[in-house]
Amino acid sequence: MSARTLPLLFLNLGGEMLYILDQRLRAQSIPGEKARKVMNDIITTMFNKKFMEELFKPQELYSKKALRTVYDRLAHASIMRLNQASMDKLYDLMTMAFKYQVLLCPRPKDILLVTFNHLDAIKDFIRDSPNILNQVDETFRQLIDMYSCLSAGEFQLIRQTLLIFFQDMHIRVSIFLKDKVQNSNGRFVLPISGPVPWGTEVPGLIRMFNCNGDEVKRVEFTNGGNYISPQREGSFDLYGDRVLKLGTNMYSVSRPVETHMSGASKSLASHTKENAAPNPLAKEELNFLARLMGGLEIKKPNGSEPGFRLNLFTTDEEEEHAALTRPEELSYKVINIQATQDQQQNEELARIMGEFEVTDQPRQSTSKGDDLLAMMDEL
């Protein structure tokens, strides 16, 4: 498992979240000024300097529920609100889109180009806000500094870590099904055509060498696909042509997007119940969330800015039906975090807890070592 995976996972999922929200804001005819405010607020929060500092520290990936909590806070960083069913659908779309991109990356290193495509699109959302643009450019530079020197093997480990994270997710997405890149069981179809990875040759030729390194024989074979050589490598600089299209906005043309639980995912529902049982990583995950959320600055709407609800479904009835039919074990409910009785142990935690709805239930600490958080409901 790579300890450098989290920034790429967070930024790419965040980019997909912004694509979806932008599409739904337009689909629901939200006034332009309100829509811009929502996007600006979320992007400002997402690229908060302290938050990015915590994110870029080497660390292992944590559970889907832990990361989902961060995105729930991000989605509600402005005057927009999502109910549980819409938030579930948003997270499904985000994760399946990025899983598809990771699977189809020609080289493991190209995951960085996918990330740059997301950041390029995010910069386009905020092109009229120079202060926020500077925040995104600073994250760009951090990415270049951290990942430009990594070897192919280290990028392969990052890709493997991402695929392990996504391996049990098989949500069917209407766009992927219509484009025939996803099967009815929720699994993606890998292409057997198109450009080969940069630095490689089109398959179809075997060269044989003797002990002196001289080529002595060539054998051609049919590769079974329709491959071509790449024209050029994508740019890994702050500005430039990324060449690779993975990670660009697939919602730029208005298309209805639906998600459905595949049969495979439903059969896994019983196995996901084990996530509700206590596990030895619980405290580490909560400490991780406490550090990450300590860098998030959540803006609450004031009286002059009435909030509004965004629906990721076509109608309210569809949203209500989705909430009723989704298996409970597969619903990412927001994690409620409760502090220990001795909140003076950590001033930062006390501030973070002010952002949460805390229930006053007396709880005895099972261990003096429970330094930050005593319990996470339904982990």
Disulfide bonds with the S-S distance in Angstrom:
none
